[in-house]
Protein backbone atom coordinates (compact mmCIF):
# COMPACT_ATOMS: atom_id res chain seq x y z
CA UNK A 1 0.00 0.00 0.00
CA UNK A 2 1.52 3.29 -1.12
CA UNK A 3 1.47 5.49 2.00
CA UNK A 4 2.22 9.18 2.55
CA UNK A 5 3.06 10.40 6.05
CA UNK A 6 2.89 14.15 6.59
CA UNK A 7 5.06 15.59 9.36
CA UNK A 8 3.40 18.90 10.36
CA UNK A 9 5.96 19.91 12.99
CA UNK A 10 5.86 23.56 11.79
CA UNK A 11 2.16 23.68 10.99
CA UNK A 12 0.47 23.00 7.68
CA UNK A 13 -1.08 24.82 4.76
CA UNK A 14 -2.50 23.77 1.41
CA UNK A 15 0.34 25.24 -0.64
CA UNK A 16 2.94 23.63 1.65
CA UNK A 17 1.24 20.23 1.33
CA UNK A 18 1.12 20.45 -2.45
CA UNK A 19 4.73 21.67 -2.54
CA UNK A 20 5.87 18.73 -0.41
CA UNK A 21 4.29 16.24 -2.83
CA UNK A 22 5.88 17.95 -5.84
CA UNK A 23 9.22 17.91 -3.99
CA UNK A 24 8.73 14.16 -3.38
CA UNK A 25 8.41 13.49 -7.10
CA UNK A 26 4.88 14.30 -8.30
CA UNK A 27 5.08 15.49 -11.91
CA UNK A 28 4.11 19.19 -11.84
CA UNK A 29 2.86 19.11 -15.45
CA UNK A 30 0.53 16.20 -14.66
CA UNK A 31 -0.72 18.01 -11.55
CA UNK A 32 -1.40 21.20 -13.50
CA UNK A 33 -3.27 19.27 -16.21
CA UNK A 34 -5.60 17.79 -13.61
CA UNK A 35 -6.19 21.17 -11.95
CA UNK A 36 -6.80 22.69 -15.39
CA UNK A 37 -9.92 20.53 -15.74
CA UNK A 38 -11.63 22.89 -13.24
CA UNK A 39 -11.81 25.55 -15.93
CA UNK A 40 -10.78 28.37 -13.58
CA UNK A 41 -9.29 31.46 -15.20
CA UNK A 42 -6.92 34.22 -14.16
CA UNK A 43 -4.24 32.30 -12.24
CA UNK A 44 -0.85 30.68 -12.71
CA UNK A 45 0.46 27.73 -10.65
CA UNK A 46 4.23 27.77 -10.14
CA UNK A 47 6.72 25.63 -8.23
CA UNK A 48 10.00 27.15 -7.04
CA UNK A 49 13.01 25.52 -5.30
CA UNK A 50 13.78 27.41 -2.07
CA UNK A 51 15.70 27.01 1.20
CA UNK A 52 14.12 27.18 4.64
CA UNK A 53 16.58 27.17 7.57
CA UNK A 54 19.03 25.14 5.52
CA UNK A 55 16.40 22.66 4.26
CA UNK A 56 15.88 22.45 0.49
CA UNK A 57 12.15 22.61 -0.26
CA UNK A 58 9.60 23.41 -2.96
CA UNK A 59 7.39 26.48 -2.71
CA UNK A 60 4.04 26.13 -4.53
CA UNK A 61 2.44 29.46 -5.43
CA UNK A 62 -0.85 30.33 -7.07
CA UNK A 63 -0.47 33.74 -8.69
CA UNK A 64 -3.87 35.32 -9.38
CA UNK A 65 -4.42 38.08 -11.94
CA UNK A 66 -4.98 41.33 -10.05
CA UNK A 67 -7.59 42.33 -12.60
CA UNK A 68 -9.66 39.17 -12.13
CA UNK A 69 -12.82 39.32 -10.08
CA UNK A 70 -11.43 36.79 -7.67
CA UNK A 71 -9.51 37.46 -4.49
CA UNK A 72 -5.79 37.62 -5.19
CA UNK A 73 -4.88 37.21 -1.54
CA UNK A 74 -3.65 33.75 -0.60
CA UNK A 75 -5.34 32.01 2.30
CA UNK A 76 -2.49 29.54 2.42
CA UNK A 77 0.26 32.12 2.70
CA UNK A 78 -0.32 32.72 6.42
CA UNK A 79 3.25 32.80 7.60
CA UNK A 80 3.63 36.58 7.36
CA UNK A 81 0.96 36.69 10.06
CA UNK A 82 -1.70 38.20 7.80
CA UNK A 83 -4.48 37.22 5.46
CA UNK A 84 -6.48 39.74 3.49
CA UNK A 85 -10.09 40.43 2.61
CA UNK A 86 -11.07 40.13 -1.04
CA UNK A 87 -13.79 39.36 -3.55
CA UNK A 88 -13.20 35.63 -3.95
CA UNK A 89 -15.89 34.29 -1.64
CA UNK A 90 -18.10 31.47 -2.95
CA UNK A 91 -20.87 29.39 -1.36
CA UNK A 92 -19.89 25.77 -0.91
CA UNK A 93 -22.70 24.65 -3.22
CA UNK A 94 -20.96 26.54 -6.07
CA UNK A 95 -17.60 24.91 -5.30
CA UNK A 96 -19.29 21.52 -5.06
CA UNK A 97 -20.93 22.02 -8.48
CA UNK A 98 -17.53 23.02 -9.87
CA UNK A 99 -15.92 19.82 -8.58
CA UNK A 100 -18.78 17.58 -9.70
CA UNK A 101 -18.85 19.12 -13.17
CA UNK A 102 -15.11 18.96 -13.87
CA UNK A 103 -13.50 15.95 -15.60
CA UNK A 104 -11.33 14.96 -12.64
CA UNK A 105 -9.99 11.50 -11.77
CA UNK A 106 -12.49 9.89 -9.41
CA UNK A 107 -10.19 9.78 -6.39
CA UNK A 108 -9.15 13.41 -6.91
CA UNK A 109 -12.78 14.49 -6.94
CA UNK A 110 -13.62 12.37 -3.88
CA UNK A 111 -10.70 13.70 -1.86
CA UNK A 112 -11.36 17.32 -2.82
CA UNK A 113 -15.05 16.96 -1.95
CA UNK A 114 -14.17 15.35 1.38
CA UNK A 115 -11.88 18.29 2.19
CA UNK A 116 -14.46 20.93 1.32
CA UNK A 117 -17.17 18.88 3.09
CA UNK A 118 -15.10 19.04 6.28
CA UNK A 119 -14.63 22.80 5.92
CA UNK A 120 -18.32 23.39 5.18
CA UNK A 121 -19.42 21.25 8.12
CA UNK A 122 -17.21 23.18 10.54
CA UNK A 123 -18.04 26.60 9.09
CA UNK A 124 -21.75 25.73 9.05
CA UNK A 125 -21.64 24.81 12.74
CA UNK A 126 -19.77 28.06 13.52
CA UNK A 127 -22.28 30.25 11.66
CA UNK A 128 -25.38 28.14 12.42
CA UNK A 129 -26.28 27.50 8.79
CA UNK A 130 -26.53 24.49 6.43
CA UNK A 131 -23.11 23.43 5.09
CA UNK A 132 -24.12 23.87 1.44
CA UNK A 133 -25.00 27.51 2.09
CA UNK A 134 -21.72 28.33 3.82
CA UNK A 135 -20.05 31.30 2.15
CA UNK A 136 -16.34 30.57 1.93
CA UNK A 137 -14.21 33.70 2.04
CA UNK A 138 -10.45 33.02 1.91
CA UNK A 139 -11.07 29.31 1.33
CA UNK A 140 -13.40 30.12 -1.56
CA UNK A 141 -10.75 32.04 -3.53
CA UNK A 142 -9.14 30.63 -6.65
CA UNK A 143 -5.79 30.04 -4.97
CA UNK A 144 -7.29 28.04 -2.09
CA UNK A 145 -9.36 25.91 -4.50
CA UNK A 146 -6.23 25.25 -6.58
CA UNK A 147 -4.27 24.37 -3.43
CA UNK A 148 -6.84 21.74 -2.42
CA UNK A 149 -7.43 20.23 -5.85
CA UNK A 150 -3.71 20.47 -6.64
CA UNK A 151 -2.83 18.55 -3.49
CA UNK A 152 -5.39 15.85 -4.33
CA UNK A 153 -4.02 15.74 -7.88
CA UNK A 154 -0.44 15.32 -6.61
CA UNK A 155 -1.57 12.46 -4.35
CA UNK A 156 -3.12 10.79 -7.38
CA UNK A 157 -0.07 11.32 -9.60
CA UNK A 158 2.06 9.63 -6.92
CA UNK A 159 -0.48 6.83 -6.52
CA UNK A 160 -0.98 7.43 -2.79
CA UNK A 161 -3.48 4.98 -1.30
CA UNK A 162 -3.17 5.83 2.40
CA UNK A 163 -2.45 9.07 4.25
CA UNK A 164 -1.15 9.34 7.81
CA UNK A 165 -0.42 12.60 9.64
CA UNK A 166 1.69 13.56 12.62
CA UNK A 167 0.31 15.78 15.41
CA UNK A 168 -0.20 19.26 13.93
CA UNK A 169 1.61 22.31 15.29
CA UNK A 170 -0.53 25.41 15.93
CA UNK A 171 0.38 28.89 17.14
CA UNK A 172 -1.02 31.52 19.46
CA UNK A 173 -2.09 35.13 18.96
CA UNK A 174 -4.53 36.44 16.37
CA UNK A 175 -4.90 36.64 12.60
CA UNK A 176 -6.85 39.12 10.48
CA UNK A 177 -9.49 37.42 8.30
CA UNK A 178 -12.71 38.32 6.46
CA UNK A 179 -14.68 38.26 9.73
CA UNK A 180 -12.14 40.45 11.55
CA UNK A 181 -9.45 39.68 14.09
CA UNK A 182 -9.60 35.98 15.03
CA UNK A 183 -7.63 33.91 17.57
CA UNK A 184 -5.11 31.34 16.44
CA UNK A 185 -5.59 28.53 16.06
CA UNK A 186 -8.43 29.97 13.98
CA UNK A 187 -11.95 28.79 14.90
CA UNK A 188 -12.14 26.73 11.70
CA UNK A 189 -8.80 25.06 12.50
CA UNK A 190 -9.87 24.27 16.05
CA UNK A 191 -13.20 22.92 14.77
CA UNK A 192 -11.52 20.70 12.17
CA UNK A 193 -9.15 19.25 14.79
CA UNK A 194 -12.07 18.57 17.15
CA UNK A 195 -14.11 16.99 14.34
CA UNK A 196 -11.48 14.25 13.92
CA UNK A 197 -10.22 14.27 17.52
CA UNK A 198 -6.87 14.97 15.86
CA UNK A 199 -3.71 15.49 17.94
CA UNK A 200 -2.17 18.97 17.97
CA UNK A 201 0.38 20.92 19.98
CA UNK A 202 1.17 24.59 20.42
CA UNK A 203 4.42 26.42 19.68
CA UNK A 204 5.35 29.89 20.84
CA UNK A 205 4.70 31.79 17.63
CA UNK A 206 2.24 34.55 16.79
CA UNK A 207 2.25 33.73 13.07
CA UNK A 208 -0.61 31.65 11.74
CA UNK A 209 1.18 28.39 11.02
CA UNK A 210 -1.83 26.08 10.56
CA UNK A 211 -4.41 27.26 8.04
CA UNK A 212 -7.97 25.95 7.58
CA UNK A 213 -7.08 24.65 4.11
CA UNK A 214 -4.05 22.71 5.30
CA UNK A 215 -5.75 21.31 8.39
CA UNK A 216 -8.84 20.39 6.36
CA UNK A 217 -6.70 18.34 3.97
CA UNK A 218 -5.11 16.43 6.84
CA UNK A 219 -8.24 15.87 8.95
CA UNK A 220 -10.38 14.92 5.96
CA UNK A 221 -7.91 12.62 4.20
CA UNK A 222 -5.68 11.09 6.89
CA UNK A 223 -6.71 7.60 7.96
CA UNK A 224 -4.70 7.90 11.15
CA UNK A 225 -2.60 10.31 13.21
CA UNK A 226 0.69 9.44 14.87
CA UNK A 227 4.35 8.67 14.21
CA UNK A 228 5.80 7.47 10.92
CA UNK A 229 4.14 4.13 10.13
CA UNK A 230 6.20 1.08 9.24
CA UNK A 231 7.09 1.28 5.56
CA UNK A 232 9.82 0.87 2.98
CA UNK A 233 10.67 4.52 2.38
CA UNK A 234 10.81 5.46 -1.29
CA UNK A 235 10.73 9.28 -1.35
CA UNK A 236 10.84 12.34 0.90
CA UNK A 237 9.67 15.86 0.10
CA UNK A 238 9.50 19.28 1.76
CA UNK A 239 6.89 21.94 1.01
CA UNK A 240 7.80 25.49 2.02
CA UNK A 241 5.76 28.26 3.56
CA UNK A 242 6.52 31.89 2.76
CA UNK A 243 8.69 32.81 5.77
CA UNK A 244 10.83 31.06 8.36
CA UNK A 245 9.70 30.44 11.92
CA UNK A 246 12.44 31.16 14.48
CA UNK A 247 14.15 27.95 15.49
CA UNK A 248 12.62 25.63 12.87
CA UNK A 249 12.31 25.39 9.08
CA UNK A 250 8.89 26.45 7.87
CA UNK A 251 8.17 23.29 5.89
CA UNK A 252 5.80 20.34 5.77
CA UNK A 253 7.67 17.05 5.38
CA UNK A 254 6.14 14.13 3.51
CA UNK A 255 7.60 10.61 3.63
CA UNK A 256 6.31 8.20 1.00
CA UNK A 257 6.75 4.46 1.03
CA UNK A 258 5.26 1.00 0.72
CA UNK A 259 3.50 -0.21 3.85
CA UNK A 260 2.82 -3.80 2.76
CA UNK A 261 1.32 -6.77 4.55
CA UNK A 262 4.62 -7.99 5.98
CA UNK A 263 4.93 -4.81 8.02
CA UNK A 264 1.35 -4.83 9.30
CA UNK A 265 2.29 -6.04 12.77
CA UNK A 266 4.89 -3.28 13.05
CA UNK A 267 2.21 -0.65 12.51
CA UNK A 268 0.21 0.76 15.34
CA UNK A 269 -2.69 -1.55 16.18
CA UNK A 270 -6.12 -0.91 17.60
CA UNK A 271 -5.87 -0.04 21.33
CA UNK A 272 -7.78 -2.44 23.61
CA UNK A 273 -8.15 -3.02 27.35
CA UNK A 274 -7.49 -6.47 28.80
CA UNK A 275 -9.33 -6.88 32.13
CA UNK A 276 -8.72 -9.84 34.44
CA UNK A 277 -9.72 -11.31 37.81
CA UNK A 278 -8.45 -14.38 39.69
CA UNK A 279 -11.18 -16.43 41.37
CA UNK A 280 -10.96 -19.63 43.42
CA UNK A 281 -14.46 -19.77 44.93
CA UNK A 282 -16.86 -19.89 41.95
CA UNK A 283 -18.19 -22.84 40.02
CA UNK A 284 -17.65 -23.64 36.37
CA UNK A 285 -21.29 -22.74 35.72
CA UNK A 286 -20.75 -19.24 37.17
CA UNK A 287 -17.62 -18.77 35.05
CA UNK A 288 -19.50 -19.84 31.91
CA UNK A 289 -22.33 -17.42 32.74
CA UNK A 290 -19.78 -14.64 33.38
CA UNK A 291 -18.18 -15.14 29.97
CA UNK A 292 -21.58 -14.82 28.31
CA UNK A 293 -22.42 -11.71 30.32
CA UNK A 294 -19.10 -10.11 29.39
CA UNK A 295 -19.79 -10.67 25.70
CA UNK A 296 -23.30 -9.25 26.12
CA UNK A 297 -21.75 -6.16 27.75
CA UNK A 298 -19.71 -5.47 24.61
CA UNK A 299 -16.45 -7.34 25.21
CA UNK A 300 -14.78 -8.39 21.97
CA UNK A 301 -13.72 -11.64 23.59
CA UNK A 302 -13.90 -13.33 27.00
CA UNK A 303 -12.35 -16.54 28.30
CA UNK A 304 -11.02 -18.36 31.39
CA UNK A 305 -7.72 -20.09 32.07
CA UNK A 306 -6.96 -22.51 34.94
CA UNK A 307 -4.32 -21.42 37.45
CA UNK A 308 -3.01 -22.51 40.87
CA UNK A 309 -3.20 -19.92 43.63
CA UNK A 310 -1.66 -19.80 47.10
CA UNK A 311 -1.75 -22.94 49.25
CA UNK A 312 -2.15 -24.98 46.06
CA UNK A 313 -5.78 -23.98 45.53
CA UNK A 314 -7.08 -24.62 41.97
CA UNK A 315 -8.57 -21.44 40.50
CA UNK A 316 -9.28 -19.58 37.27
CA UNK A 317 -8.38 -16.25 35.68
CA UNK A 318 -11.33 -14.75 33.86
CA UNK A 319 -10.26 -12.42 31.03
CA UNK A 320 -12.18 -9.85 28.99
CA UNK A 321 -10.92 -7.92 25.96
CA UNK A 322 -12.80 -4.73 25.18
CA UNK A 323 -12.68 -1.26 23.67
CA UNK A 324 -11.30 1.31 26.16
CA UNK A 325 -14.61 3.18 26.02
CA UNK A 326 -16.39 0.09 27.42
CA UNK A 327 -13.80 -0.76 30.07
CA UNK A 328 -15.82 0.57 33.02
CA UNK A 329 -18.99 -1.31 32.03
CA UNK A 330 -17.14 -4.56 31.30
CA UNK A 331 -15.19 -4.32 34.57
CA UNK A 332 -18.48 -3.87 36.42
CA UNK A 333 -19.82 -7.10 34.93
CA UNK A 334 -16.57 -8.92 35.69
CA UNK A 335 -16.66 -7.91 39.36
CA UNK A 336 -20.41 -8.33 39.75
CA UNK A 337 -20.63 -11.82 38.29
CA UNK A 338 -17.52 -13.31 39.91
CA UNK A 339 -17.68 -11.51 43.25
CA UNK A 340 -14.03 -10.58 42.95
CA UNK A 341 -12.74 -7.86 45.29
CA UNK A 342 -10.87 -6.14 42.45
CA UNK A 343 -9.94 -6.16 38.79
CA UNK A 344 -6.68 -5.47 37.02
CA UNK A 345 -6.21 -4.17 33.51
CA UNK A 346 -3.62 -3.48 30.85
CA UNK A 347 -3.72 -1.58 27.56
CA UNK A 348 -2.73 -3.70 24.59
CA UNK A 349 -3.01 -3.54 20.81
CA UNK A 350 -4.70 -5.85 18.36
CA UNK A 351 -4.58 -6.17 14.58
CA UNK A 352 -7.97 -7.50 13.44
CA UNK A 353 -8.01 -9.03 9.97
CA UNK A 354 -10.55 -8.01 7.37
CA UNK A 355 -13.66 -10.12 7.52
CA UNK A 356 -17.24 -10.08 6.36
CA UNK A 357 -20.41 -11.80 7.47
CA UNK A 358 -22.58 -14.04 5.34
CA UNK A 359 -25.50 -16.44 5.63
CA UNK A 360 -25.76 -19.85 3.93
CA UNK A 361 -28.77 -22.14 3.58
CA UNK A 362 -28.35 -25.71 4.88
CA UNK A 363 -31.45 -27.65 3.84
CA UNK A 364 -33.69 -24.65 4.53
CA UNK A 365 -31.93 -23.54 7.72
CA UNK A 366 -30.02 -20.23 7.75
CA UNK A 367 -26.51 -20.56 9.17
CA UNK A 368 -24.27 -17.52 9.69
CA UNK A 369 -20.63 -17.66 8.59
CA UNK A 370 -17.64 -15.32 8.86
CA UNK A 371 -15.37 -15.00 5.83
CA UNK A 372 -11.71 -14.01 6.24
CA UNK A 373 -8.58 -14.53 4.19
CA UNK A 374 -8.35 -18.27 3.54
CA UNK A 375 -10.93 -19.21 6.16
CA UNK A 376 -14.67 -19.77 6.65
CA UNK A 377 -15.89 -19.85 10.26
CA UNK A 378 -19.36 -21.26 10.91
CA UNK A 379 -21.52 -19.81 13.71
CA UNK A 380 -21.78 -22.76 16.08
CA UNK A 381 -25.16 -21.86 17.62
CA UNK A 382 -26.78 -21.75 14.17
CA UNK A 383 -25.16 -25.06 13.23
CA UNK A 384 -26.41 -26.70 16.46
CA UNK A 385 -29.96 -25.48 15.81
CA UNK A 386 -29.87 -26.77 12.23
CA UNK A 387 -28.43 -30.14 13.33
CA UNK A 388 -31.19 -30.61 15.90
CA UNK A 389 -33.91 -29.72 13.42
CA UNK A 390 -32.51 -31.89 10.64
CA UNK A 391 -31.46 -34.77 12.86
CA UNK A 392 -27.94 -34.55 11.44
CA UNK A 393 -24.64 -34.88 13.28
CA UNK A 394 -23.26 -31.47 14.11
CA UNK A 395 -20.11 -32.23 12.12
CA UNK A 396 -22.21 -32.77 8.98
CA UNK A 397 -23.87 -29.37 9.31
CA UNK A 398 -20.54 -27.66 9.96
CA UNK A 399 -19.01 -29.31 6.86
CA UNK A 400 -21.98 -28.38 4.66
CA UNK A 401 -22.10 -24.78 5.92
CA UNK A 402 -18.36 -24.32 5.43
CA UNK A 403 -18.53 -25.62 1.85
CA UNK A 404 -21.40 -23.23 1.10
CA UNK A 405 -19.46 -20.41 2.75
CA UNK A 406 -16.57 -20.82 0.33
CA UNK A 407 -18.99 -20.24 -2.55
CA UNK A 408 -19.89 -16.82 -1.12
CA UNK A 409 -16.31 -15.67 -1.74
CA UNK A 410 -16.29 -16.68 -5.39
Beta strands, then each sheet from edge to edge (+ up, - down):
strand 1: 2-7
strand 2: 43-52
strand 3: 55-64
strand 4: 90-91
strand 5: 135-136
strand 6: 162-165
strand 7: 168-170
strand 8: 174-177
strand 9: 180-183
strand 10: 200-202
strand 11: 224-225
strand 12: 232-240
strand 13: 251-258
strand 14: 270-279
strand 15: 301-308
strand 16: 314-322
strand 17: 344-350
strand 18: 355-362
strand 19: 365-372
strand 20: 375-378
sheet 1: 11+ 6+ 1+ 13- 12+
sheet 2: 2+ 3-
sheet 3: 4+ 5-
sheet 4: 7+ 10+
sheet 5: 8+ 9-
sheet 6: 15+ 16- 14+ 17-
sheet 7: 18+ 19- 20+
end
